[in-house]
Amino acid sequence: MELQTILKQKRNELQLTQEEVAEKIHVSRQTISNWENGRNLPDLSSLILISEIYAVSLDELIKGAPKMVKQLDKKIKKGHYFIGVSILSSLFIALTLSYLVSPGELSAAILFFGTIIIVFLLALLLMLMGILSILKTVQDNR
C-alpha cells in the first residue's frame, strides 16, 4: 500500500480531521492534504510523529513510500559527494595559495599552518552551505 493511502486510511480509522493531525505534527492542514494526495512526502521527523499518532511502525510507513526512500538515498549520496568535492577543492585552493606565497617571505611553519587553517575554514564554509541546502530541502517538503 502506498504511503498516501496509508496516511489517509489511518487518519479516517481514528476519525481525525486533517486539522487535528496537523496540530499534532506541527504542520499546516494543507501539508497533510498534500501528503495524502501524494503531492509531497513527509520528512523523517514528521514520519516519526505520524507513526506514533497512527500506531503504525516506521517500517510500514517507509515501505509504503519507495519514492521517499529513493529521494533520501539521493540526498545522502549528494551530501557525501558535496563534502568530498568541498574538501578536495579546499585543498587545491590552499595548495595554490601556498605556492603563490613566496617561502622566502614567510617561515615554513607559518605557511604550513596558514594553509591548514584556510583548508579548514573553506571546508567548514562549504559544509555549512551543504547543511543549509539540506535544511531548505526539508523545509520545502513540509
GILINRA-V748059 format. One record per helix or strand of 3 or more residues. SS is the DSSP state (2 for helix, 1 for strand). FROM is the first residue (numbers start at 0). TO is the last residue. Records with the same first field share a line. If there is no record, write none. Layout:
SS: FROM-TO ; FROM-TO
This chain:
2: 2-12 ; 17-24 ; 28-35 ; 43-53 ; 57-62 ; 65-99 ; 107-140
